[in-house]
Amino acid sequence: MTTPPKRPISDCYEILGIATDATLKDINSAYKRLALKHHPDKARGNEASSDEFRKIQEAVEILRDPFRRMKHNEELSRTRRVFVEEQVFDSSYTGWRPHNPRRFDLSNPREGEMRDGA
């Protein structure tokens, strides 16, 4: 049996234009505002608006269900963490270097402390 390919994660909060700590009332009001704008009956023949309405429906269904919302938040934090690590530590990163290497003289083991006068 084959599993269907995993879709890329879309940020439900971004789709609805709300904060990640939004309440159910915030979710519902954002849904109402966007549904009125993108409803297929209002945007007759506009396929992009119809697709946007489907995304809005899916986002609201996920965020209204506490269990699905928790899973969504976990997936988002996982993908954001990977994205940030890729952005910060690319192949050119060589590690931290002091601005004044003479100030941190580690050649003498007895003087493991930082020198003030250098």
C-alpha positions as CSV (number, residue, x, y, z in Angstrom):
1,M,0.0,0.0,0.0
2,T,1.4,3.4,-0.9
3,T,1.0,6.5,1.2
4,P,-0.1,9.7,-0.6
5,P,2.7,12.3,-0.9
6,K,2.8,14.8,1.9
7,R,1.7,18.3,1.0
8,P,3.8,21.2,2.0
9,I,2.6,22.8,5.2
10,S,0.6,26.0,4.7
11,D,0.5,28.3,7.6
12,C,-3.2,28.5,8.7
13,Y,-2.5,31.6,10.7
14,E,-1.0,33.4,7.7
15,I,-3.9,32.4,5.5
16,L,-6.4,33.8,8.0
17,G,-4.2,36.8,8.9
18,I,-4.3,36.2,12.6
19,A,-1.8,35.7,15.4
20,T,-0.7,32.3,16.6
21,D,-2.3,32.9,19.9
22,A,-5.7,33.8,18.4
23,T,-8.8,32.8,20.2
24,L,-11.8,31.0,18.7
25,K,-13.6,34.3,18.4
26,D,-10.6,35.8,16.4
27,I,-10.6,32.7,14.1
28,N,-14.3,32.9,13.5
29,S,-14.3,36.7,12.8
30,A,-11.3,36.3,10.4
31,Y,-13.2,33.4,8.6
32,K,-16.3,35.5,8.3
33,R,-14.4,38.5,6.8
34,L,-12.5,36.4,4.3
35,A,-15.4,34.1,3.4
36,L,-17.5,37.1,2.4
37,K,-14.7,38.3,0.2
38,H,-13.8,35.0,-1.5
39,H,-17.0,33.1,-1.5
40,P,-17.6,31.4,-4.9
41,D,-21.1,32.9,-5.1
42,K,-19.6,36.4,-4.8
43,A,-16.7,35.8,-7.2
44,R,-18.4,34.1,-10.0
45,G,-16.0,32.4,-12.4
46,N,-12.9,33.6,-10.6
47,E,-11.0,30.3,-10.1
48,A,-8.3,32.0,-7.9
49,S,-10.8,33.3,-5.5
50,S,-12.5,29.8,-5.3
51,D,-9.1,28.2,-4.5
52,E,-8.5,30.9,-1.8
53,F,-11.9,30.1,-0.3
54,R,-10.9,26.4,-0.1
55,K,-7.7,27.3,1.7
56,I,-9.6,29.4,4.1
57,Q,-12.1,26.6,4.8
58,E,-9.3,24.1,5.5
59,A,-7.4,26.6,7.7
60,V,-10.5,27.3,9.8
61,E,-11.3,23.5,10.2
62,I,-7.7,22.9,11.4
63,L,-7.7,25.8,13.9
64,R,-11.1,25.2,15.3
65,D,-10.2,21.6,16.4
66,P,-7.9,21.8,19.4
67,F,-6.1,18.5,18.5
68,R,-5.5,19.4,14.9
69,R,-4.4,22.9,15.9
70,M,-1.8,21.4,18.3
71,K,-0.5,19.1,15.5
72,H,-0.4,22.1,13.1
73,N,1.6,24.2,15.6
74,E,4.1,21.4,16.2
75,E,4.6,20.9,12.4
76,L,5.0,24.6,11.9
77,S,7.6,25.0,14.7
78,R,9.5,22.0,13.3
79,T,9.6,23.4,9.8
80,R,10.5,26.9,11.0
81,R,13.3,25.6,13.1
82,V,14.8,23.8,10.1
83,F,14.4,26.8,8.0
84,V,16.1,29.1,10.5
85,E,19.0,26.7,10.9
86,E,19.5,26.5,7.2
87,Q,19.4,30.3,6.9
88,V,21.8,31.0,9.8
89,F,24.3,28.2,9.3
90,D,25.1,27.9,5.6
91,S,28.2,26.4,4.1
92,S,30.3,29.6,4.6
93,Y,29.9,29.6,8.4
94,T,33.2,28.8,10.0
95,G,32.4,29.4,13.7
96,W,32.9,32.3,16.1
97,R,36.2,34.2,16.0
98,P,37.2,36.9,18.5
99,H,37.7,40.4,17.1
100,N,41.0,40.7,18.8
101,P,42.7,37.3,18.9
102,R,45.6,38.6,21.1
103,R,43.2,39.3,23.9
104,F,42.3,35.6,24.2
105,D,45.8,34.1,24.5
106,L,45.3,30.4,25.2
107,S,48.9,29.4,24.5
108,N,49.9,29.7,28.2
109,P,47.7,27.2,30.2
110,R,48.3,29.0,33.5
111,E,46.8,32.2,32.0
112,G,43.5,30.8,30.9
113,E,41.8,34.0,31.7
114,M,41.2,37.0,29.5
115,R,44.0,39.6,29.5
116,D,42.8,43.1,30.2
117,G,45.7,45.1,28.9
118,A,46.0,43.5,25.4
